[in-house]
């Protein structure tokens, strides 16, 4: 058995409500009441990795405690896939290889545009 050190709660509201928030978020995801993230990716798919690379090159990143900075798949990319500017309006995991190529070509344009600013 390992000894644990007590931690002082510094948030707002009830500490118990704050502790239970992740459980509520997980229930929303499991029950399907939360909006689906179209940016979910498969790390084994080389085209998905290429998309992440393009997002990092365009500096479309978010902070991550474990990995420093990662491509913003949940925020910017999720919104991009749902927008009128996306060549394919579909969740990433449901796209065919041809559709993924269209997304990559569009993101290549974003990278070029970001570097020209």
C-alpha positions as CSV (number, residue, x, y, z in Angstrom):
1,X,0.0,0.0,0.0
2,X,1.4,3.4,-0.9
3,X,0.9,6.5,1.3
4,X,-0.9,9.4,-0.3
5,X,-0.5,13.0,0.6
6,X,-3.5,15.2,1.1
7,X,-4.0,18.0,-1.5
8,X,-5.7,21.3,-0.8
9,X,-8.5,22.1,-3.2
10,X,-8.0,25.5,-4.9
11,X,-10.9,25.4,-7.4
12,X,-14.2,27.2,-7.3
13,X,-17.4,25.6,-6.0
14,X,-17.6,22.3,-4.4
15,X,-14.6,20.0,-4.4
16,X,-16.8,17.0,-4.8
17,X,-18.6,18.4,-7.8
18,X,-15.2,19.2,-9.4
19,X,-14.0,15.7,-8.7
20,X,-17.1,14.2,-10.3
21,X,-16.9,16.4,-13.5
22,X,-14.7,14.0,-15.5
23,X,-17.1,11.2,-14.7
24,X,-20.0,13.3,-16.0
25,X,-18.1,14.1,-19.2
26,X,-17.4,10.4,-19.7
27,X,-21.0,9.5,-19.2
28,X,-22.0,12.1,-21.8
29,X,-19.5,10.6,-24.3
30,X,-20.7,7.0,-23.6
31,X,-24.4,8.0,-23.8
32,X,-23.8,9.9,-27.0
33,X,-25.2,13.2,-25.7
34,X,-22.0,15.0,-26.5
35,X,-21.2,16.1,-30.0
36,X,-19.0,13.7,-32.0
37,X,-15.4,14.7,-32.6
38,X,-14.8,14.4,-36.4
39,X,-11.1,14.8,-35.8
40,X,-10.5,11.4,-34.1
41,X,-7.7,9.7,-35.9
42,X,-5.9,6.3,-36.2
43,X,-2.2,6.5,-35.4
44,X,-1.6,3.5,-37.6
45,X,-2.9,5.2,-40.7
46,X,-0.1,7.0,-42.5
47,X,-2.6,9.6,-44.0
48,X,-3.9,10.5,-40.6
49,X,-0.3,11.0,-39.4
50,X,0.3,13.2,-42.5
51,X,-2.7,15.3,-41.5
52,X,-1.3,15.8,-38.0
53,X,2.0,16.8,-39.5
54,X,0.4,19.4,-41.7
55,X,-1.5,20.8,-38.7
56,X,1.8,21.1,-36.7
57,X,3.6,22.7,-39.7
58,X,0.7,25.3,-39.9
59,X,1.2,25.8,-36.1
60,X,-2.4,24.7,-35.4
61,X,-1.5,23.1,-32.1
62,X,-2.7,22.9,-28.5
63,X,-0.7,22.4,-25.2
64,X,-0.5,18.9,-23.9
65,X,0.9,17.9,-20.5
66,X,2.4,14.6,-21.8
67,X,3.6,15.5,-25.2
68,X,4.2,19.3,-25.1
69,X,2.3,20.5,-28.1
70,X,0.0,18.3,-30.3
71,X,-2.1,19.0,-33.4
72,X,-5.4,20.5,-32.6
73,X,-7.6,17.6,-33.8
74,X,-10.5,18.3,-31.3
75,X,-10.7,22.0,-31.9
76,X,-9.6,23.6,-35.1
77,X,-9.6,20.4,-37.3
78,X,-12.9,19.2,-36.0
79,X,-14.5,22.6,-36.9
80,X,-12.7,22.6,-40.3
81,X,-14.1,19.2,-41.3
82,X,-17.7,20.4,-40.4
83,X,-17.2,23.8,-42.2
84,X,-18.0,24.8,-45.8
85,X,-14.3,25.1,-46.5
86,X,-13.7,21.4,-46.1
87,X,-13.6,19.4,-49.3
88,X,-15.1,16.4,-47.5
89,X,-17.7,16.8,-44.8
90,X,-17.3,13.5,-42.9
91,X,-15.6,12.3,-39.7
92,X,-11.9,11.5,-40.3
93,X,-12.2,7.8,-39.5
94,X,-15.0,7.3,-42.0
95,X,-13.1,8.7,-44.9
96,X,-11.8,6.7,-47.8
97,X,-8.2,7.0,-49.0
98,X,-9.3,9.3,-51.9
99,X,-11.2,11.6,-49.5
100,X,-8.2,11.7,-47.1
101,X,-6.0,12.8,-50.1
102,X,-8.4,15.7,-50.7
103,X,-8.1,16.8,-47.0
104,X,-4.3,16.5,-47.2
105,X,-4.2,18.7,-50.3
106,X,-6.4,21.3,-48.6
107,X,-4.2,21.3,-45.5
108,X,-1.1,21.6,-47.7
109,X,-2.7,24.9,-48.9
110,X,-3.2,26.0,-45.3
111,X,0.4,25.3,-44.5
112,X,1.6,27.3,-47.5
113,X,-0.8,30.2,-46.5
114,X,0.4,30.2,-42.9
115,X,4.0,30.4,-43.9
116,X,3.3,33.2,-46.3
117,X,1.9,35.5,-43.6
